[in-house]
Amino acid sequence: MLTVLIGILFITLHALPVGAEPSETVTAAINQPSSPFEATTPADEAIEENKYHIPVVLNNSVETYIEYFRTREKRTFQRWLNNSAHYLDPMKKIFKDENLPEELVYVAMIESGFDSGAVSRSKAAGHWQFMPDTARQYGLRSDWWIDERKDYIKSTHAAAQHFRDLHSRFGSWPLVLAAYNAGASKVLRAMQKTGSEDFWDLKESAYLRRETKVYVSKFMAASLIARDPAAYGFRVPDVEPLRYDEVVIREVMDLRTVAYCTDSTYERIKSLNPEINGKSTPPDDNRYLLKIPKGKKKIFLARIDAIRKAEIRISWDEEVYISLLNQGESSREPGNGPDICPVFEKETTLAQRPSQQQAARRNAAQETEPAIDDKDGHLNAKNPMTACAKRTPAIGPHRYLVPWALPPFSNTADRHR
């Protein structure tokens, strides 16, 4: 019996890599698929589910970042955890369906903190911080109307393809992570200079930037904490995953109209569709898939149908004038307004609205004395002040749809962020 035990101990010790301690490596790289003839038990499946598919090395660099996230950046990391709760399940499913390690989702944590609106100084954007060229390479649209780098579903599919391509090239997940940060060419150059295919050797060289050297350690630290936040002193996020319905939009539609038709707010609709750059769906896509609050699809379709049939009519009232136009043909130029009215405002003259004349005159007189007759304070008939007026809705349910003057279905140029 003693001989058998000694033999088992001898085999176990020789199975470890040279110079490695049993606690150094948490797990091995991607698991190889099991033989179809092997039987698994529920207990085996539970163990398999908890395994890491990317090697997580507990070295000094990783432990330093664990402590860094637990102390100096604890508030920031807690926000990342809260943000991640909205997206983890669908993102993990995408990686699982692509037969990739699910913990790759934590790359989005250190890239953007799971913030779809994150934009770097180098113009990388979205959860995965895709650069414009890389985004186009993987089929993500990025133009005046839409930036699909901010769509967490489409961008995660693109990220999965990118990770697969990098792994086909390098065959090592630490090298893949380094290449994701620095670019494949820089990692290949470092490998050629050092003659090594091990990331940890490259980390000790002078051929990678410090940002790339610590990137892998940050990822490993973040993934360890995110898998068990309570064990590291963090609060488990009490946030529900993102839930929504989807509707096909066949003509350009203002998001404020969508908000009204779903009993929601513009901000809510915008947060569900961060890839939309402006205030309306793209005019060149007649099958745009728009996200709306969960359970609101039926009322949305009913209200949109009513608007199309003109059963809901939008009434407008004209509001006080807002800015004077330049009087180019007169020697007396107020000079405090635009040359033309904005696209959603109406050009008029102050003399046309006597009921608002006094207020308008007081506002105008502060900066445009030449357009006022100094003797009696009346408007100068020879040089009438032309102004821009904006329209607002009458009191009623349509206050949700305006003060944006065009109807809900249009070729609007209103693309203010």
C-alpha positions as CSV (number, residue, x, y, z in Angstrom):
1,M,0.0,0.0,0.0
2,L,2.8,2.4,0.9
3,T,4.5,1.6,-2.4
4,V,1.4,2.5,-4.3
5,L,1.0,5.9,-2.5
6,I,4.7,6.8,-3.1
7,G,4.2,5.9,-6.8
8,I,1.1,8.2,-7.1
9,L,2.9,11.0,-5.4
10,F,5.9,10.6,-7.7
11,I,3.7,10.8,-10.8
12,T,1.8,13.8,-9.5
13,L,5.0,15.8,-8.9
14,H,6.4,15.0,-12.3
15,A,3.2,16.1,-14.0
16,L,3.8,19.7,-12.9
17,P,5.7,22.0,-15.2
18,V,9.3,22.6,-14.3
19,G,9.6,25.4,-11.7
20,A,5.8,25.7,-11.2
21,E,4.0,25.5,-7.9
22,P,0.6,23.8,-7.7
23,S,-1.0,27.2,-6.8
24,E,0.5,29.1,-9.6
25,T,-1.9,28.1,-12.3
26,V,-5.5,28.1,-11.6
27,T,-6.4,26.1,-14.6
28,A,-5.3,25.1,-18.1
29,A,-6.2,26.6,-21.4
30,I,-9.3,25.7,-23.5
31,N,-10.6,22.3,-22.5
32,Q,-10.4,19.6,-25.2
33,P,-13.7,18.0,-26.1
34,S,-14.3,14.8,-24.2
35,S,-14.5,11.5,-25.9
36,P,-18.1,10.6,-27.0
37,F,-17.7,7.3,-25.1
38,E,-17.0,8.9,-21.8
39,A,-19.9,9.0,-19.4
40,T,-20.4,12.2,-17.3
41,T,-22.3,12.6,-14.1
42,P,-24.1,15.7,-12.8
43,A,-21.2,16.2,-10.4
44,D,-18.7,16.1,-13.3
45,E,-20.8,18.6,-15.2
46,A,-20.9,21.0,-12.2
47,I,-17.1,20.8,-12.0
48,E,-16.8,21.4,-15.8
49,E,-19.0,24.4,-15.6
50,N,-16.8,26.0,-13.0
51,K,-13.5,25.5,-14.8
52,Y,-11.6,28.4,-16.3
53,H,-11.1,28.0,-20.0
54,I,-8.4,30.7,-20.1
55,P,-5.3,30.2,-18.0
56,V,-5.3,32.5,-15.0
57,V,-1.9,32.8,-13.4
58,L,-1.7,34.1,-9.8
59,N,1.6,35.9,-10.1
60,N,2.6,39.2,-8.5
61,S,1.2,41.3,-11.4
62,V,-2.3,39.7,-11.2
63,E,-2.4,39.9,-7.4
64,T,-1.3,43.6,-7.6
65,Y,-4.3,44.4,-9.8
66,I,-6.7,42.4,-7.6
67,E,-5.6,44.5,-4.7
68,Y,-5.8,47.7,-6.9
69,F,-9.4,46.9,-7.8
70,R,-10.3,46.1,-4.2
71,T,-8.9,49.4,-2.8
72,R,-8.2,52.4,-5.0
73,E,-10.6,51.5,-7.7
74,K,-13.3,49.8,-5.7
75,R,-16.0,52.3,-6.6
76,T,-15.2,52.1,-10.3
77,F,-15.0,48.3,-10.3
78,Q,-18.4,48.1,-8.5
79,R,-19.9,50.3,-11.3
80,W,-18.4,47.9,-13.9
81,L,-20.0,45.0,-12.1
82,N,-23.4,46.8,-12.0
83,N,-23.1,47.6,-15.7
84,S,-22.1,44.1,-16.6
85,A,-25.3,42.6,-15.1
86,H,-27.3,44.0,-18.0
87,Y,-25.2,42.2,-20.6
88,L,-23.4,39.2,-19.3
89,D,-26.0,36.5,-20.1
90,P,-26.5,37.3,-23.8
91,M,-22.8,38.0,-24.3
92,K,-21.8,34.7,-22.7
93,K,-24.3,32.9,-24.9
94,I,-22.8,34.4,-28.0
95,F,-19.3,33.2,-27.0
96,K,-20.7,29.8,-26.0
97,D,-22.5,29.4,-29.3
98,E,-19.2,30.3,-31.1
99,N,-17.4,27.6,-29.0
100,L,-15.2,30.3,-27.4
101,P,-14.3,30.8,-23.7
102,E,-17.2,32.6,-22.0
103,E,-14.9,34.6,-19.7
104,L,-13.9,36.6,-22.8
105,V,-16.8,38.8,-21.8
106,Y,-14.6,40.4,-19.2
107,V,-12.5,41.9,-21.9
108,A,-15.4,44.3,-22.3
109,M,-15.1,45.1,-18.5
110,I,-11.5,46.4,-18.8
111,E,-12.0,47.9,-22.2
112,S,-15.1,50.0,-21.5
113,G,-16.6,49.1,-18.1
114,F,-19.5,47.7,-20.1
115,D,-20.4,51.2,-21.2
116,S,-21.7,51.4,-24.8
117,G,-21.1,55.1,-24.9
118,A,-17.4,54.8,-24.1
119,V,-15.2,56.5,-26.7
120,S,-11.4,56.6,-26.5
121,R,-9.0,59.4,-27.6
122,S,-8.1,57.2,-30.6
123,K,-11.8,57.0,-31.6
124,A,-12.3,53.4,-30.4
125,A,-16.0,53.0,-29.3
126,G,-18.5,50.7,-27.7
127,H,-18.3,47.8,-25.3
128,W,-15.4,46.3,-27.2
129,Q,-13.6,49.5,-28.1
130,F,-13.4,48.7,-31.8
131,M,-11.4,51.1,-34.0
132,P,-13.3,52.2,-37.1
133,D,-11.2,50.1,-39.5
134,T,-11.5,47.0,-37.4
135,A,-15.3,47.6,-37.1
136,R,-15.7,47.7,-40.9
137,Q,-13.5,44.6,-41.3
138,Y,-16.0,42.7,-39.2
139,G,-19.1,44.1,-40.8
140,L,-20.1,46.8,-38.3
141,R,-21.8,49.8,-39.8
142,S,-20.4,53.2,-38.6
143,D,-21.6,56.3,-40.3
144,W,-23.7,59.5,-39.9
145,W,-26.8,57.7,-38.7
146,I,-25.7,54.4,-37.0
147,D,-22.6,53.2,-35.1
148,E,-23.0,49.5,-34.6
149,R,-19.9,49.4,-32.4
150,K,-22.4,50.6,-29.7
151,D,-24.9,47.8,-30.3
152,Y,-23.9,45.2,-27.7
153,I,-25.3,42.2,-29.7
154,K,-23.8,43.0,-33.1
155,S,-20.5,44.2,-31.6
156,T,-20.1,41.0,-29.5
157,H,-20.6,38.8,-32.5
158,A,-17.9,40.9,-34.2
159,A,-15.6,40.5,-31.1
160,A,-16.1,36.7,-31.2
161,Q,-15.0,36.6,-34.8
162,H,-12.0,38.8,-34.0
163,F,-11.0,36.6,-31.0
164,R,-11.3,33.5,-33.2
165,D,-9.1,35.0,-35.9
166,L,-6.5,36.0,-33.3
167,H,-6.5,32.5,-31.7
168,S,-6.1,30.9,-35.1
169,R,-3.0,33.1,-35.5
170,F,-1.4,32.8,-32.1
171,G,-2.8,29.6,-30.5
172,S,-2.4,31.1,-27.0
173,W,-5.1,33.1,-25.1
174,P,-2.6,35.4,-23.3
175,L,-1.1,36.3,-26.6
176,V,-4.6,36.8,-28.1
177,L,-5.4,39.2,-25.3
178,A,-2.1,41.1,-25.8
179,A,-2.8,41.2,-29.6
180,Y,-6.3,42.5,-28.9
181,N,-4.8,45.4,-27.0
182,A,-1.7,46.2,-29.0
183,G,-2.5,44.7,-32.5
184,A,-1.3,41.5,-34.0
185,S,1.7,43.0,-35.8
186,K,3.2,44.3,-32.6
187,V,2.9,41.0,-30.7
188,L,4.4,39.1,-33.7
189,R,7.3,41.6,-33.8
190,A,7.9,41.1,-30.1
191,M,7.8,37.3,-30.6
192,Q,10.4,37.6,-33.3
193,K,12.7,39.8,-31.3
194,T,12.6,37.6,-28.2
195,G,12.4,34.2,-30.0
196,S,9.6,33.2,-27.5
197,E,6.0,32.2,-28.0
198,D,5.2,32.7,-24.3
199,F,3.5,35.9,-23.3
200,W,5.2,36.0,-19.9
201,D,8.5,36.0,-21.6
202,L,7.4,38.9,-23.8
203,K,6.2,40.7,-20.7
204,E,9.7,40.8,-19.4
205,S,11.1,42.1,-22.6
206,A,11.3,45.7,-23.9
207,Y,9.3,45.0,-27.0
208,L,5.8,45.6,-25.7
209,R,4.3,48.8,-24.3
210,R,3.6,48.8,-20.6
211,E,-0.2,49.1,-21.3
212,T,0.0,45.8,-23.2
213,K,2.2,44.1,-20.5
214,V,-0.3,44.9,-17.8
215,Y,-3.4,44.3,-19.9
216,V,-3.4,40.5,-19.5
217,S,-2.9,40.8,-15.7
218,K,-5.8,43.3,-15.5
219,F,-8.0,40.9,-17.4
220,M,-7.1,38.0,-15.2
221,A,-7.7,40.0,-12.0
222,A,-11.0,41.4,-13.3
223,S,-12.3,37.9,-14.3
224,L,-11.4,36.4,-10.9
225,I,-13.2,39.1,-9.1
226,A,-16.2,39.2,-11.4
227,R,-16.8,35.5,-11.0
228,D,-17.2,35.8,-7.3
229,P,-17.5,39.5,-6.3
230,A,-18.5,38.8,-2.6
231,A,-15.3,36.9,-2.0
232,Y,-13.3,40.0,-2.8
233,G,-15.5,42.4,-0.8
234,F,-17.8,43.6,-3.6
235,R,-21.6,43.8,-3.6
236,V,-23.3,41.3,-6.0
237,P,-25.2,43.5,-8.4
238,D,-28.9,43.6,-7.8
239,V,-29.6,44.5,-11.5
240,E,-31.9,42.7,-13.9
241,P,-30.6,41.7,-17.3
242,L,-31.6,44.0,-20.2
243,R,-35.1,43.0,-21.4
244,Y,-36.8,44.5,-24.4
245,D,-39.1,43.8,-27.4
246,E,-38.0,44.4,-31.0
247,V,-40.1,46.0,-33.7
248,V,-39.3,46.4,-37.4
249,I,-39.3,50.1,-38.5
250,R,-40.0,50.4,-42.2
251,E,-39.7,54.2,-42.5
252,V,-37.6,56.8,-40.7
253,M,-39.1,57.5,-37.2
254,D,-38.3,60.0,-34.5
255,L,-37.3,58.3,-31.3
256,R,-39.5,60.8,-29.3
257,T,-42.5,59.4,-31.2
258,V,-41.4,55.9,-30.2
259,A,-41.2,57.1,-26.6
260,Y,-44.8,58.5,-26.8
261,C,-46.1,55.3,-28.4
262,T,-44.6,53.1,-25.7
263,D,-45.4,55.3,-22.6
264,S,-41.7,55.7,-22.2
265,T,-39.2,58.5,-22.4
266,Y,-36.8,59.5,-25.1
267,E,-33.8,58.8,-22.8
268,R,-35.1,55.2,-22.2
269,I,-35.5,54.5,-26.0
270,K,-32.1,56.0,-26.6
271,S,-30.5,53.8,-23.9
272,L,-32.0,50.7,-25.5
273,N,-30.6,51.8,-28.9
274,P,-27.3,53.5,-28.3
275,E,-26.1,52.7,-31.8
276,I,-28.5,55.4,-33.2
277,N,-26.4,58.6,-33.5
278,G,-29.2,61.1,-33.8
279,K,-32.9,61.3,-32.8
280,S,-34.4,59.1,-35.5
281,T,-33.9,55.7,-37.1
282,P,-31.8,55.6,-40.2
283,P,-33.7,56.7,-43.4
284,D,-31.9,54.3,-45.6
285,D,-33.0,51.1,-43.8
286,N,-36.6,50.0,-44.4
287,R,-36.3,47.0,-42.0
288,Y,-34.6,48.6,-39.0
289,L,-34.9,46.5,-35.9
290,L,-35.6,48.8,-33.0
291,K,-35.6,47.9,-29.3
292,I,-38.5,49.1,-27.2
293,P,-39.4,48.5,-23.5
294,K,-40.5,44.9,-22.7
295,G,-44.3,44.4,-23.0
296,K,-44.9,47.6,-25.0
297,K,-45.0,46.1,-28.5
298,K,-48.8,45.9,-28.8
299,I,-49.5,49.4,-27.7
300,F,-46.7,50.7,-29.9
301,L,-48.1,49.1,-33.0
302,A,-51.6,50.3,-32.2
303,R,-50.5,53.9,-31.7
304,I,-48.3,54.0,-34.7
305,D,-51.1,52.6,-36.8
306,A,-53.4,55.4,-35.4
307,I,-50.9,58.1,-36.3
308,R,-50.5,56.7,-39.8
309,K,-54.3,56.8,-40.3
310,A,-54.4,60.4,-39.0
311,E,-56.7,59.4,-36.2
312,I,-54.3,61.2,-33.9
313,R,-53.7,64.7,-35.1
314,I,-50.9,67.0,-33.8
315,S,-52.0,70.5,-33.2
316,W,-49.5,73.3,-32.9
317,D,-49.2,76.7,-31.2
318,E,-46.6,79.3,-32.1
319,E,-44.3,80.3,-29.3
320,V,-42.5,83.6,-28.6
321,Y,-39.8,84.6,-31.1
322,I,-36.3,83.5,-30.2
323,S,-33.7,85.2,-32.3
324,L,-33.5,88.1,-34.8
325,L,-32.3,87.6,-38.3
326,N,-29.6,89.7,-39.8
327,Q,-31.1,92.5,-41.9
328,G,-28.7,92.4,-44.8
329,E,-30.5,94.9,-47.1
330,S,-30.7,97.6,-44.5
331,S,-28.2,100.0,-43.3
332,R,-29.4,99.2,-39.8
333,E,-28.3,95.7,-39.0
334,P,-29.1,94.2,-35.7
335,G,-26.5,91.6,-36.3
336,N,-27.4,89.2,-33.5
337,G,-29.2,86.4,-35.3
338,P,-28.5,83.8,-38.0
339,D,-28.8,84.4,-41.7
340,I,-31.6,81.9,-42.0
341,C,-33.9,80.2,-39.6
342,P,-33.1,76.7,-38.4
343,V,-34.8,73.9,-40.3
344,F,-37.6,73.4,-37.7
345,E,-38.3,77.1,-37.1
346,K,-40.5,79.6,-39.0
347,E,-39.4,83.0,-40.3
348,T,-41.7,85.8,-39.4
349,T,-41.7,89.5,-38.5
350,L,-42.4,91.0,-35.1
351,A,-45.0,93.3,-36.5
352,Q,-47.1,90.3,-37.5
353,R,-47.9,89.4,-33.9
354,P,-49.0,92.5,-32.0
355,S,-49.9,90.5,-28.9
356,Q,-46.3,89.5,-28.4
357,Q,-44.9,92.8,-29.7
358,Q,-44.1,94.3,-26.3
359,A,-42.1,91.3,-25.0
360,A,-40.3,90.9,-28.3
361,R,-39.5,94.6,-28.4
362,R,-38.0,94.5,-24.8
363,N,-35.9,91.5,-25.7
364,A,-34.7,92.9,-29.0
365,A,-34.0,96.4,-27.6
366,Q,-31.3,95.1,-25.3
367,E,-29.1,94.2,-28.2
368,T,-30.6,95.7,-31.4
369,E,-31.3,99.4,-30.7
370,P,-30.9,100.3,-34.4
371,A,-34.0,98.4,-35.3
372,I,-36.2,100.4,-32.8
373,D,-37.5,103.9,-33.4
374,D,-35.8,105.9,-30.6
375,K,-38.6,108.6,-30.5
376,D,-41.7,106.5,-29.6
377,G,-40.3,103.0,-29.1
378,H,-42.3,101.5,-31.9
379,L,-41.0,99.1,-34.5
380,N,-39.5,100.8,-37.5
381,A,-41.8,100.1,-40.4
382,K,-39.0,100.7,-42.9
383,N,-36.8,98.1,-41.2
384,P,-39.1,95.4,-39.7
385,M,-37.3,93.0,-37.4
386,T,-37.4,89.5,-38.9
387,A,-37.2,86.7,-36.4
388,C,-37.3,82.9,-36.1
389,A,-40.3,81.4,-34.3
390,K,-40.5,77.8,-33.0
391,R,-43.7,75.8,-32.8
392,T,-44.9,73.9,-29.7
393,P,-47.8,71.5,-29.3
394,A,-51.2,72.4,-27.9
395,I,-52.1,71.1,-24.5
396,G,-52.9,67.4,-24.8
397,P,-51.3,63.9,-25.3
398,H,-49.2,65.2,-28.2
399,R,-47.0,67.2,-25.9
400,Y,-44.8,64.1,-26.0
401,L,-44.2,64.4,-29.7
402,V,-42.8,67.9,-29.9
403,P,-41.4,70.7,-29.8
404,W,-39.8,69.1,-32.8
405,A,-41.8,70.3,-35.7
406,L,-41.7,67.6,-38.3
407,P,-44.2,64.7,-38.2
408,P,-43.1,61.4,-36.8
409,F,-42.4,59.9,-40.3
410,S,-40.1,62.1,-42.3
411,N,-36.7,62.5,-43.9
412,T,-35.7,64.7,-40.9
413,A,-32.2,66.2,-40.8
414,D,-32.6,66.6,-37.1
415,R,-29.6,64.6,-36.0
416,H,-28.6,66.3,-32.8
417,R,-26.9,63.9,-30.3
